[in-house]
Structure formats: C-alpha cells, structure tokens
C-alpha cells in the first residue's frame, strides 16, 4: 500500500488507510507522514486533523497538537475530537479546560474505556478525586487488555 501511495500521490483513500494502519502498528512517524500528505490536499479534513493532532502529541509536539486538535473539533465537534483536544489540554497542564471537553466525550462515548480513562485522569487532575476513582475503577474493571486499562490501575494505586 505504501508503494502504491508513493506511485499515486493523489490517491487520498490509500493515504488515509496508511495513516490508520501505521497508528495501529504504533509507527507514529510514518502515520504522521501520510496524515500530513492528506492535509496538503484536504486541509480541512477533520479526521486527518484529529489523527495528526494525536500523532503530534505522541511525538511531544503539544503546541502543534493543540492547534490541529482545535481545528478538528471546530470542524467536527464530537466524542473523538473532544477527546483528542481534551486529552492534549489535560496532558499539557490545562486539565480544567480539558475536563469540559472530556466530559462531553465521556457522555457521547460511554462505552469507550479509553475516553473514560482520559476523563478520569482529568477529574483527578482537577481535584474531583471521588468521581475520578469511580470512572477509573470502571475502566480498570472493563473487559479486554489495553494500555489505558493498565494506566487506570496505576493511577488508582497512586490515589490510595
């Protein structure tokens, strides 16, 4: 697919697939490469903006991440974009601002434990420890094995 995309630079669906695949493979630099290529052609694509914001956050480029996440949220306000922007704000020391967005995401995506984890951390960071424990406990008890579940367990241990 990467070879195809390189030979067909206008095939944006291929680039979108590559961006998602590289995110799933945790190959952050390559994900960013293809997402940036999408935004050259479609600068107002909320999915690409949101995903690239997440990529920049993973790379420690929080200012760029915030800027893109804000654009994505304005273009498509919903659980995913609210979560991305809220989490970037929370992890950048602006948990009180991030909490509002994460509360929105939490309500809209109650079944997504990753979003619930972000919401729980923001609650903890803003001093709502009882509510944070409740949310994080639900994440820790959720089915499946994923990074945020392990992180929720760690945060709960730290809160004891």
C-alpha positions, 0 to 999 in steps of 0.5 A: 500500500505504501508503494502504491501511495508513493506511485499515486500521490493523489490517491487520498483513500490509500493515504488515509488507510496508511495513516490508520494502519501505521497508528495501529502498528504504533509507527507514529512517524510514518502515520504522521507522514501520510496524515500530513500528505492528506492535509496538503490536499484536504486541509480541512479534513477533520479526521486527518486533523484529529489523527495528526493532532494525536500523532503530534502529541505522541511525538511531544509536539503539544503546541502543534497538537493543540492547534490541529486538535482545535481545528478538528473539533471546530470542524467536527465537534464530537466524542473523538475530537473532544477527546483528542483536544481534551486529552492534549489540554489535560496532558499539557497542564490545562486539565480544567479546560480539558475536563469540559471537553472530556466530559462531553466525550465521556457522555457521547462515548460511554462505552469507550474505556479509553475516553473514560480513562482520559476523563478520569485522569482529568477529574483527578487532575482537577481535584474531583478525586471521588468521581475520578476513582469511580470512572477509573475503577470502571475502566480498570474493571472493563473487559479486554487488555489495553494500555489505558486499562493498565494506566487506570490501575496505576493511577488508582494505586497512586490515589490510595 
